[in-house]
Amino acid sequence: MMDRSNLRPYLEALISNQDVKAGKPDPEIYLKTIALLGVKPAETLVVEDNEHGIAAARSAGAYLMVVEGVNDVTLDNVLRHIRRVEA
């Protein structure tokens, strides 16, 4: 999804289910990524499109942007969501 949405150049890390023991809805993948980036959950925006990922993001304590599919994942939409969270 990140490649198709042209957001990959903006990412510092990319973690997949192959990098964790427990799959979603366990929050391990998000907690591992948050730790790798050296940020706090309250400084993190997760973009998700399925119920297991949504539950995992919420359990990790991150902000959440729910999307229907790849066409919703644009830089403009992500920035708009960040502005809403910061307000």
RAPE-V967969 format. One record per helix or strand of 2 or more residues. SS is the DSSP state (a for helix, b for strand). FROM is the first residue (numbers start at 1). LEN is the number of residues. If there is no record, write none. Layout:
ss: <SS:SS>
from: <FROM:FROM>
len: <LEN:LEN>
//
This chain:
ss: <a:a:a:a:b:a:b:a:a>
from: <8:17:28:41:45:51:63:70:75>
len: <3:3:10:3:4:10:4:3:12>
//
